[in-house]
Every structure is written in C-alpha cells, then in structure tokens.
Amino acid sequence: MRDNLDLAANAQQLADAAPAGSIDRAAAKSVAITLATTRDATQARQTLDGLSPADVRQAALALFDRLSAS
C-alpha cells in the first residue's frame, strides 16, 4: 500500500481535473487534504467519516476506497 502523501497527490490531481464547484472536486480536495494531514490510512478514513455534507462525504469515502485499493 502506498503512503498517505502518494495518495494525497493522486487525489489532488483528480481534484484539479474535476469541474469547479462539483461534488467530485470537493470530495477529491477533501481526500487530498485529509491524507496530507493524517498519519495513516486508518486515521484518514476516520476523519473522512466526519465530513459533511453527506453527499460530499459519500463521494470522498468512495474515492478514498478506490485510491487505497490501487
């Protein structure tokens, strides 16, 4: 498994490519910031569980799961 900073860089690339104002962009930015500021994937996942609004949280968790699995 890659470390948080590698995953954060991937999430940031996705955020940069997503349309401004979209849920995808908000989710990817949230994932990038969370991964860059937490110690490990477990802490990042716990942090993302508290994200709001719910639609951004769901998109962020789905993205986090995809990035973590690759």
PyMOL Python script that loads the backbone (N, CA, C, O; Angstrom):
from pymol import cmd

cmd.read_pdbstr("""\
ATOM      1  N   MET A   1       0.840  -1.188   0.000  1.00  0.00           N
ATOM      2  CA  MET A   1       0.000   0.000   0.000  1.00  0.00           C
ATOM      3  C   MET A   1       0.882   1.248   0.000  1.00  0.00           C
ATOM      4  O   MET A   1       1.914   1.300   0.669  1.00  0.00           O
ATOM      5  N   ARG A   2       0.457   2.236  -0.756  1.00  0.00           N
ATOM      6  CA  ARG A   2       1.208   3.488  -0.827  1.00  0.00           C
ATOM      7  C   ARG A   2       0.944   4.327   0.418  1.00  0.00           C
ATOM      8  O   ARG A   2      -0.047   4.121   1.120  1.00  0.00           O
ATOM      9  N   ASP A   3       1.834   5.268   0.682  1.00  0.00           N
ATOM     10  CA  ASP A   3       1.656   6.094   1.874  1.00  0.00           C
ATOM     11  C   ASP A   3       0.663   7.226   1.610  1.00  0.00           C
ATOM     12  O   ASP A   3       0.247   7.470   0.477  1.00  0.00           O
ATOM     13  N   ASN A   4       0.304   7.901   2.691  1.00  0.00           N
ATOM     14  CA  ASN A   4      -0.702   8.961   2.609  1.00  0.00           C
ATOM     15  C   ASN A   4      -0.329  10.065   1.630  1.00  0.00           C
ATOM     16  O   ASN A   4      -1.195  10.575   0.919  1.00  0.00           O
ATOM     17  N   LEU A   5       0.930  10.438   1.583  1.00  0.00           N
ATOM     18  CA  LEU A   5       1.315  11.540   0.696  1.00  0.00           C
ATOM     19  C   LEU A   5       1.186  11.167  -0.771  1.00  0.00           C
ATOM     20  O   LEU A   5       0.810  12.008  -1.587  1.00  0.00           O
ATOM     21  N   ASP A   6       1.488   9.925  -1.121  1.00  0.00           N
ATOM     22  CA  ASP A   6       1.276   9.465  -2.503  1.00  0.00           C
ATOM     23  C   ASP A   6      -0.204   9.509  -2.864  1.00  0.00           C
ATOM     24  O   ASP A   6      -0.581   9.974  -3.940  1.00  0.00           O
ATOM     25  N   LEU A   7      -1.036   9.017  -1.947  1.00  0.00           N
ATOM     26  CA  LEU A   7      -2.475   9.021  -2.189  1.00  0.00           C
ATOM     27  C   LEU A   7      -3.009  10.449  -2.246  1.00  0.00           C
ATOM     28  O   LEU A   7      -3.896  10.751  -3.046  1.00  0.00           O
ATOM     29  N   ALA A   8      -2.474  11.323  -1.404  1.00  0.00           N
ATOM     30  CA  ALA A   8      -2.894  12.731  -1.417  1.00  0.00           C
ATOM     31  C   ALA A   8      -2.576  13.380  -2.758  1.00  0.00           C
ATOM     32  O   ALA A   8      -3.381  14.149  -3.284  1.00  0.00           O
ATOM     33  N   ALA A   9      -1.414  13.078  -3.309  1.00  0.00           N
ATOM     34  CA  ALA A   9      -1.038  13.641  -4.611  1.00  0.00           C
ATOM     35  C   ALA A   9      -1.998  13.163  -5.702  1.00  0.00           C
ATOM     36  O   ALA A   9      -2.386  13.940  -6.574  1.00  0.00           O
ATOM     37  N   ASN A  10      -2.377  11.893  -5.652  1.00  0.00           N
ATOM     38  CA  ASN A  10      -3.333  11.368  -6.636  1.00  0.00           C
ATOM     39  C   ASN A  10      -4.692  12.049  -6.493  1.00  0.00           C
ATOM     40  O   ASN A  10      -5.319  12.410  -7.489  1.00  0.00           O
ATOM     41  N   ALA A  11      -5.140  12.221  -5.263  1.00  0.00           N
ATOM     42  CA  ALA A  11      -6.422  12.883  -5.026  1.00  0.00           C
ATOM     43  C   ALA A  11      -6.376  14.330  -5.502  1.00  0.00           C
ATOM     44  O   ALA A  11      -7.356  14.826  -6.059  1.00  0.00           O
ATOM     45  N   GLN A  12      -5.259  15.011  -5.292  1.00  0.00           N
ATOM     46  CA  GLN A  12      -5.133  16.398  -5.739  1.00  0.00           C
ATOM     47  C   GLN A  12      -5.202  16.493  -7.264  1.00  0.00           C
ATOM     48  O   GLN A  12      -5.802  17.423  -7.802  1.00  0.00           O
ATOM     49  N   GLN A  13      -4.593  15.539  -7.956  1.00  0.00           N
ATOM     50  CA  GLN A  13      -4.670  15.527  -9.422  1.00  0.00           C
ATOM     51  C   GLN A  13      -6.117  15.373  -9.878  1.00  0.00           C
ATOM     52  O   GLN A  13      -6.553  16.031 -10.823  1.00  0.00           O
ATOM     53  N   LEU A  14      -6.854  14.501  -9.201  1.00  0.00           N
ATOM     54  CA  LEU A  14      -8.263  14.312  -9.547  1.00  0.00           C
ATOM     55  C   LEU A  14      -9.065  15.581  -9.254  1.00  0.00           C
ATOM     56  O   LEU A  14      -9.951  15.948 -10.026  1.00  0.00           O
ATOM     57  N   ALA A  15      -8.758  16.247  -8.148  1.00  0.00           N
ATOM     58  CA  ALA A  15      -9.448  17.496  -7.812  1.00  0.00           C
ATOM     59  C   ALA A  15      -9.178  18.557  -8.869  1.00  0.00           C
ATOM     60  O   ALA A  15     -10.086  19.280  -9.279  1.00  0.00           O
ATOM     61  N   ASP A  16      -7.941  18.647  -9.303  1.00  0.00           N
ATOM     62  CA  ASP A  16      -7.577  19.641 -10.315  1.00  0.00           C
ATOM     63  C   ASP A  16      -8.291  19.388 -11.637  1.00  0.00           C
ATOM     64  O   ASP A  16      -8.589  20.329 -12.372  1.00  0.00           O
ATOM     65  N   ALA A  17      -8.566  18.129 -11.941  1.00  0.00           N
ATOM     66  CA  ALA A  17      -9.205  17.771 -13.209  1.00  0.00           C
ATOM     67  C   ALA A  17     -10.732  17.867 -13.145  1.00  0.00           C
ATOM     68  O   ALA A  17     -11.383  17.912 -14.189  1.00  0.00           O
ATOM     69  N   ALA A  18     -11.308  17.897 -11.961  1.00  0.00           N
ATOM     70  CA  ALA A  18     -12.767  17.932 -11.810  1.00  0.00           C
ATOM     71  C   ALA A  18     -13.292  19.349 -12.038  1.00  0.00           C
ATOM     72  O   ALA A  18     -12.591  20.330 -11.789  1.00  0.00           O
ATOM     73  N   PRO A  19     -14.528  19.440 -12.511  1.00  0.00           N
ATOM     74  CA  PRO A  19     -15.117  20.762 -12.738  1.00  0.00           C
ATOM     75  C   PRO A  19     -15.247  21.564 -11.439  1.00  0.00           C
ATOM     76  O   PRO A  19     -15.583  21.017 -10.389  1.00  0.00           O
ATOM     77  N   ALA A  20     -14.977  22.853 -11.531  1.00  0.00           N
ATOM     78  CA  ALA A  20     -15.105  23.737 -10.370  1.00  0.00           C
ATOM     79  C   ALA A  20     -16.530  23.676  -9.836  1.00  0.00           C
ATOM     80  O   ALA A  20     -17.492  23.701 -10.604  1.00  0.00           O
ATOM     81  N   GLY A  21     -16.656  23.597  -8.524  1.00  0.00           N
ATOM     82  CA  GLY A  21     -17.961  23.584  -7.890  1.00  0.00           C
ATOM     83  C   GLY A  21     -18.650  22.233  -7.856  1.00  0.00           C
ATOM     84  O   GLY A  21     -19.757  22.115  -7.332  1.00  0.00           O
ATOM     85  N   SER A  22     -18.006  21.209  -8.411  1.00  0.00           N
ATOM     86  CA  SER A  22     -18.636  19.883  -8.450  1.00  0.00           C
ATOM     87  C   SER A  22     -18.402  19.118  -7.149  1.00  0.00           C
ATOM     88  O   SER A  22     -17.472  19.402  -6.395  1.00  0.00           O
ATOM     89  N   ILE A  23     -19.263  18.152  -6.913  1.00  0.00           N
ATOM     90  CA  ILE A  23     -19.089  17.273  -5.752  1.00  0.00           C
ATOM     91  C   ILE A  23     -17.781  16.501  -5.893  1.00  0.00           C
ATOM     92  O   ILE A  23     -17.076  16.289  -4.906  1.00  0.00           O
ATOM     93  N   ASP A  24     -17.458  16.083  -7.100  1.00  0.00           N
ATOM     94  CA  ASP A  24     -16.206  15.345  -7.316  1.00  0.00           C
ATOM     95  C   ASP A  24     -14.993  16.173  -6.905  1.00  0.00           C
ATOM     96  O   ASP A  24     -14.056  15.660  -6.294  1.00  0.00           O
ATOM     97  N   ARG A  25     -15.022  17.441  -7.243  1.00  0.00           N
ATOM     98  CA  ARG A  25     -13.892  18.311  -6.878  1.00  0.00           C
ATOM     99  C   ARG A  25     -13.814  18.490  -5.360  1.00  0.00           C
ATOM    100  O   ARG A  25     -12.735  18.406  -4.773  1.00  0.00           O
ATOM    101  N   ALA A  26     -14.957  18.735  -4.738  1.00  0.00           N
ATOM    102  CA  ALA A  26     -14.989  18.908  -3.285  1.00  0.00           C
ATOM    103  C   ALA A  26     -14.520  17.639  -2.582  1.00  0.00           C
ATOM    104  O   ALA A  26     -13.765  17.701  -1.612  1.00  0.00           O
ATOM    105  N   ALA A  27     -14.967  16.502  -3.070  1.00  0.00           N
ATOM    106  CA  ALA A  27     -14.585  15.228  -2.459  1.00  0.00           C
ATOM    107  C   ALA A  27     -13.093  14.975  -2.623  1.00  0.00           C
ATOM    108  O   ALA A  27     -12.417  14.599  -1.665  1.00  0.00           O
ATOM    109  N   ALA A  28     -12.579  15.177  -3.826  1.00  0.00           N
ATOM    110  CA  ALA A  28     -11.161  14.925  -4.079  1.00  0.00           C
ATOM    111  C   ALA A  28     -10.278  15.880  -3.276  1.00  0.00           C
ATOM    112  O   ALA A  28      -9.246  15.470  -2.745  1.00  0.00           O
ATOM    113  N   LYS A  29     -10.675  17.148  -3.184  1.00  0.00           N
ATOM    114  CA  LYS A  29      -9.921  18.110  -2.363  1.00  0.00           C
ATOM    115  C   LYS A  29      -9.926  17.675  -0.903  1.00  0.00           C
ATOM    116  O   LYS A  29      -8.899  17.736  -0.228  1.00  0.00           O
ATOM    117  N   SER A  30     -11.081  17.237  -0.420  1.00  0.00           N
ATOM    118  CA  SER A  30     -11.190  16.784   0.971  1.00  0.00           C
ATOM    119  C   SER A  30     -10.293  15.580   1.231  1.00  0.00           C
ATOM    120  O   SER A  30      -9.618  15.507   2.258  1.00  0.00           O
ATOM    121  N   VAL A  31     -10.291  14.641   0.295  1.00  0.00           N
ATOM    122  CA  VAL A  31      -9.447  13.460   0.436  1.00  0.00           C
ATOM    123  C   VAL A  31      -7.972  13.861   0.411  1.00  0.00           C
ATOM    124  O   VAL A  31      -7.183  13.374   1.221  1.00  0.00           O
ATOM    125  N   ALA A  32      -7.601  14.741  -0.507  1.00  0.00           N
ATOM    126  CA  ALA A  32      -6.203  15.176  -0.608  1.00  0.00           C
ATOM    127  C   ALA A  32      -5.736  15.844   0.687  1.00  0.00           C
ATOM    128  O   ALA A  32      -4.667  15.525   1.207  1.00  0.00           O
ATOM    129  N   ILE A  33      -6.537  16.759   1.194  1.00  0.00           N
ATOM    130  CA  ILE A  33      -6.158  17.466   2.426  1.00  0.00           C
ATOM    131  C   ILE A  33      -6.100  16.503   3.605  1.00  0.00           C
ATOM    132  O   ILE A  33      -5.170  16.556   4.410  1.00  0.00           O
ATOM    133  N   THR A  34      -7.077  15.637   3.706  1.00  0.00           N
ATOM    134  CA  THR A  34      -7.122  14.686   4.817  1.00  0.00           C
ATOM    135  C   THR A  34      -5.924  13.753   4.779  1.00  0.00           C
ATOM    136  O   THR A  34      -5.282  13.526   5.804  1.00  0.00           O
ATOM    137  N   LEU A  35      -5.619  13.216   3.617  1.00  0.00           N
ATOM    138  CA  LEU A  35      -4.473  12.304   3.511  1.00  0.00           C
ATOM    139  C   LEU A  35      -3.156  13.010   3.808  1.00  0.00           C
ATOM    140  O   LEU A  35      -2.249  12.419   4.393  1.00  0.00           O
ATOM    141  N   ALA A  36      -3.052  14.271   3.404  1.00  0.00           N
ATOM    142  CA  ALA A  36      -1.812  15.012   3.617  1.00  0.00           C
ATOM    143  C   ALA A  36      -1.603  15.409   5.074  1.00  0.00           C
ATOM    144  O   ALA A  36      -0.489  15.744   5.477  1.00  0.00           O
ATOM    145  N   THR A  37      -2.673  15.371   5.862  1.00  0.00           N
ATOM    146  CA  THR A  37      -2.575  15.859   7.235  1.00  0.00           C
ATOM    147  C   THR A  37      -2.829  14.787   8.298  1.00  0.00           C
ATOM    148  O   THR A  37      -2.950  15.107   9.480  1.00  0.00           O
ATOM    149  N   THR A  38      -2.910  13.537   7.894  1.00  0.00           N
ATOM    150  CA  THR A  38      -3.107  12.449   8.857  1.00  0.00           C
ATOM    151  C   THR A  38      -1.933  11.484   8.786  1.00  0.00           C
ATOM    152  O   THR A  38      -1.198  11.447   7.799  1.00  0.00           O
ATOM    153  N   ARG A  39      -1.770  10.706   9.850  1.00  0.00           N
ATOM    154  CA  ARG A  39      -0.621   9.801   9.967  1.00  0.00           C
ATOM    155  C   ARG A  39      -0.703   8.583   9.068  1.00  0.00           C
ATOM    156  O   ARG A  39       0.299   8.150   8.500  1.00  0.00           O
ATOM    157  N   ASP A  40      -1.907   8.030   8.943  1.00  0.00           N
ATOM    158  CA  ASP A  40      -2.042   6.789   8.189  1.00  0.00           C
ATOM    159  C   ASP A  40      -3.445   6.671   7.611  1.00  0.00           C
ATOM    160  O   ASP A  40      -4.306   7.516   7.858  1.00  0.00           O
ATOM    161  N   ALA A  41      -3.665   5.606   6.835  1.00  0.00           N
ATOM    162  CA  ALA A  41      -4.947   5.429   6.156  1.00  0.00           C
ATOM    163  C   ALA A  41      -6.092   5.258   7.142  1.00  0.00           C
ATOM    164  O   ALA A  41      -7.203   5.719   6.882  1.00  0.00           O
ATOM    165  N   THR A  42      -5.841   4.612   8.255  1.00  0.00           N
ATOM    166  CA  THR A  42      -6.896   4.420   9.249  1.00  0.00           C
ATOM    167  C   THR A  42      -7.366   5.753   9.807  1.00  0.00           C
ATOM    168  O   THR A  42      -8.568   5.993   9.915  1.00  0.00           O
ATOM    169  N   GLN A  43      -6.433   6.617  10.161  1.00  0.00           N
ATOM    170  CA  GLN A  43      -6.794   7.928  10.684  1.00  0.00           C
ATOM    171  C   GLN A  43      -7.487   8.766   9.609  1.00  0.00           C
ATOM    172  O   GLN A  43      -8.431   9.498   9.904  1.00  0.00           O
ATOM    173  N   ALA A  44      -7.022   8.659   8.374  1.00  0.00           N
ATOM    174  CA  ALA A  44      -7.644   9.403   7.274  1.00  0.00           C
ATOM    175  C   ALA A  44      -9.092   8.964   7.087  1.00  0.00           C
ATOM    176  O   ALA A  44      -9.983   9.797   6.921  1.00  0.00           O
ATOM    177  N   ARG A  45      -9.320   7.669   7.115  1.00  0.00           N
ATOM    178  CA  ARG A  45     -10.685   7.138   6.941  1.00  0.00           C
ATOM    179  C   ARG A  45     -11.599   7.625   8.069  1.00  0.00           C
ATOM    180  O   ARG A  45     -12.740   8.018   7.822  1.00  0.00           O
ATOM    181  N   GLN A  46     -11.103   7.596   9.285  1.00  0.00           N
ATOM    182  CA  GLN A  46     -11.902   8.063  10.424  1.00  0.00           C
ATOM    183  C   GLN A  46     -12.235   9.544  10.280  1.00  0.00           C
ATOM    184  O   GLN A  46     -13.346   9.969  10.597  1.00  0.00           O
ATOM    185  N   THR A  47     -11.288  10.313   9.810  1.00  0.00           N
ATOM    186  CA  THR A  47     -11.508  11.747   9.619  1.00  0.00           C
ATOM    187  C   THR A  47     -12.553  11.989   8.538  1.00  0.00           C
ATOM    188  O   THR A  47     -13.439  12.828   8.705  1.00  0.00           O
ATOM    189  N   LEU A  48     -12.454  11.267   7.444  1.00  0.00           N
ATOM    190  CA  LEU A  48     -13.413  11.431   6.350  1.00  0.00           C
ATOM    191  C   LEU A  48     -14.821  11.012   6.762  1.00  0.00           C
ATOM    192  O   LEU A  48     -15.800  11.525   6.220  1.00  0.00           O
ATOM    193  N   ASP A  49     -14.934  10.091   7.707  1.00  0.00           N
ATOM    194  CA  ASP A  49     -16.253   9.677   8.199  1.00  0.00           C
ATOM    195  C   ASP A  49     -17.021  10.840   8.820  1.00  0.00           C
ATOM    196  O   ASP A  49     -18.249  10.793   8.888  1.00  0.00           O
ATOM    197  N   GLY A  50     -16.328  11.880   9.272  1.00  0.00           N
ATOM    198  CA  GLY A  50     -16.972  13.027   9.887  1.00  0.00           C
ATOM    199  C   GLY A  50     -17.221  14.186   8.942  1.00  0.00           C
ATOM    200  O   GLY A  50     -17.692  15.242   9.366  1.00  0.00           O
ATOM    201  N   LEU A  51     -16.914  14.005   7.675  1.00  0.00           N
ATOM    202  CA  LEU A  51     -17.057  15.071   6.681  1.00  0.00           C
ATOM    203  C   LEU A  51     -18.531  15.374   6.412  1.00  0.00           C
ATOM    204  O   LEU A  51     -19.373  14.476   6.427  1.00  0.00           O
ATOM    205  N   SER A  52     -18.826  16.629   6.169  1.00  0.00           N
ATOM    206  CA  SER A  52     -20.183  16.988   5.767  1.00  0.00           C
ATOM    207  C   SER A  52     -20.090  18.035   4.659  1.00  0.00           C
ATOM    208  O   SER A  52     -19.089  18.747   4.579  1.00  0.00           O
ATOM    209  N   PRO A  53     -21.076  18.143   3.831  1.00  0.00           N
ATOM    210  CA  PRO A  53     -22.368  17.467   3.829  1.00  0.00           C
ATOM    211  C   PRO A  53     -22.262  16.002   3.402  1.00  0.00           C
ATOM    212  O   PRO A  53     -21.220  15.544   2.936  1.00  0.00           O
ATOM    213  N   ALA A  54     -23.354  15.295   3.574  1.00  0.00           N
ATOM    214  CA  ALA A  54     -23.366  13.849   3.364  1.00  0.00           C
ATOM    215  C   ALA A  54     -22.978  13.441   1.941  1.00  0.00           C
ATOM    216  O   ALA A  54     -22.283  12.441   1.759  1.00  0.00           O
ATOM    217  N   ASP A  55     -23.414  14.197   0.933  1.00  0.00           N
ATOM    218  CA  ASP A  55     -23.093  13.798  -0.442  1.00  0.00           C
ATOM    219  C   ASP A  55     -21.596  13.916  -0.725  1.00  0.00           C
ATOM    220  O   ASP A  55     -21.036  13.096  -1.454  1.00  0.00           O
ATOM    221  N   VAL A  56     -20.958  14.916  -0.160  1.00  0.00           N
ATOM    222  CA  VAL A  56     -19.509  15.049  -0.320  1.00  0.00           C
ATOM    223  C   VAL A  56     -18.804  13.944   0.463  1.00  0.00           C
ATOM    224  O   VAL A  56     -17.821  13.378  -0.016  1.00  0.00           O
ATOM    225  N   ARG A  57     -19.298  13.632   1.665  1.00  0.00           N
ATOM    226  CA  ARG A  57     -18.714  12.554   2.467  1.00  0.00           C
ATOM    227  C   ARG A  57     -18.771  11.225   1.710  1.00  0.00           C
ATOM    228  O   ARG A  57     -17.780  10.498   1.653  1.00  0.00           O
ATOM    229  N   GLN A  58     -19.918  10.916   1.138  1.00  0.00           N
ATOM    230  CA  GLN A  58     -20.063   9.655   0.403  1.00  0.00           C
ATOM    231  C   GLN A  58     -19.114   9.599  -0.791  1.00  0.00           C
ATOM    232  O   GLN A  58     -18.483   8.571  -1.036  1.00  0.00           O
ATOM    233  N   ALA A  59     -19.014  10.692  -1.527  1.00  0.00           N
ATOM    234  CA  ALA A  59     -18.107  10.738  -2.676  1.00  0.00           C
ATOM    235  C   ALA A  59     -16.647  10.649  -2.223  1.00  0.00           C
ATOM    236  O   ALA A  59     -15.836   9.987  -2.870  1.00  0.00           O
ATOM    237  N   ALA A  60     -16.318  11.306  -1.127  1.00  0.00           N
ATOM    238  CA  ALA A  60     -14.944  11.275  -0.613  1.00  0.00           C
ATOM    239  C   ALA A  60     -14.570   9.871  -0.133  1.00  0.00           C
ATOM    240  O   ALA A  60     -13.464   9.398  -0.395  1.00  0.00           O
ATOM    241  N   LEU A  61     -15.486   9.208   0.565  1.00  0.00           N
ATOM    242  CA  LEU A  61     -15.200   7.849   1.039  1.00  0.00           C
ATOM    243  C   LEU A  61     -15.048   6.875  -0.125  1.00  0.00           C
ATOM    244  O   LEU A  61     -14.195   5.987  -0.090  1.00  0.00           O
ATOM    245  N   ALA A  62     -15.874   7.042  -1.153  1.00  0.00           N
ATOM    246  CA  ALA A  62     -15.752   6.178  -2.334  1.00  0.00           C
ATOM    247  C   ALA A  62     -14.404   6.405  -3.021  1.00  0.00           C
ATOM    248  O   ALA A  62     -13.742   5.449  -3.426  1.00  0.00           O
ATOM    249  N   LEU A  63     -14.001   7.662  -3.151  1.00  0.00           N
ATOM    250  CA  LEU A  63     -12.715   7.973  -3.758  1.00  0.00           C
ATOM    251  C   LEU A  63     -11.575   7.431  -2.900  1.00  0.00           C
ATOM    252  O   LEU A  63     -10.634   6.832  -3.421  1.00  0.00           O
ATOM    253  N   PHE A  64     -11.657   7.639  -1.597  1.00  0.00           N
ATOM    254  CA  PHE A  64     -10.634   7.127  -0.689  1.00  0.00           C
ATOM    255  C   PHE A  64     -10.491   5.612  -0.844  1.00  0.00           C
ATOM    256  O   PHE A  64      -9.376   5.095  -0.917  1.00  0.00           O
ATOM    257  N   ASP A  65     -11.613   4.908  -0.895  1.00  0.00           N
ATOM    258  CA  ASP A  65     -11.568   3.443  -1.058  1.00  0.00           C
ATOM    259  C   ASP A  65     -10.919   3.056  -2.378  1.00  0.00           C
ATOM    260  O   ASP A  65     -10.130   2.112  -2.429  1.00  0.00           O
ATOM    261  N   ARG A  66     -11.246   3.780  -3.451  1.00  0.00           N
ATOM    262  CA  ARG A  66     -10.641   3.483  -4.759  1.00  0.00           C
ATOM    263  C   ARG A  66      -9.132   3.726  -4.736  1.00  0.00           C
ATOM    264  O   ARG A  66      -8.359   2.900  -5.221  1.00  0.00           O
ATOM    265  N   LEU A  67      -8.720   4.849  -4.177  1.00  0.00           N
ATOM    266  CA  LEU A  67      -7.289   5.167  -4.133  1.00  0.00           C
ATOM    267  C   LEU A  67      -6.529   4.191  -3.234  1.00  0.00           C
ATOM    268  O   LEU A  67      -5.416   3.777  -3.559  1.00  0.00           O
ATOM    269  N   SER A  68      -7.125   3.835  -2.125  1.00  0.00           N
ATOM    270  CA  SER A  68      -6.475   2.920  -1.182  1.00  0.00           C
ATOM    271  C   SER A  68      -6.313   1.517  -1.744  1.00  0.00           C
ATOM    272  O   SER A  68      -5.354   0.816  -1.423  1.00  0.00           O
ATOM    273  N   ALA A  69      -7.255   1.115  -2.584  1.00  0.00           N
ATOM    274  CA  ALA A  69      -7.237  -0.236  -3.143  1.00  0.00           C
ATOM    275  C   ALA A  69      -6.224  -0.375  -4.276  1.00  0.00           C
ATOM    276  O   ALA A  69      -5.780  -1.482  -4.580  1.00  0.00           O
ATOM    277  N   SER A  70      -5.857   0.738  -4.898  1.00  0.00           N
ATOM    278  CA  SER A  70      -4.961   0.651  -6.066  1.00  0.00           C
ATOM    279  C   SER A  70      -3.501   0.575  -5.668  1.00  0.00           C
ATOM    280  O   SER A  70      -2.628   0.498  -6.533  1.00  0.00           O
TER     281      SER A  70
END
""", "prot")
cmd.dss("prot")
cmd.show_as("cartoon", "prot")
cmd.util.cbc("prot")
cmd.orient("prot")
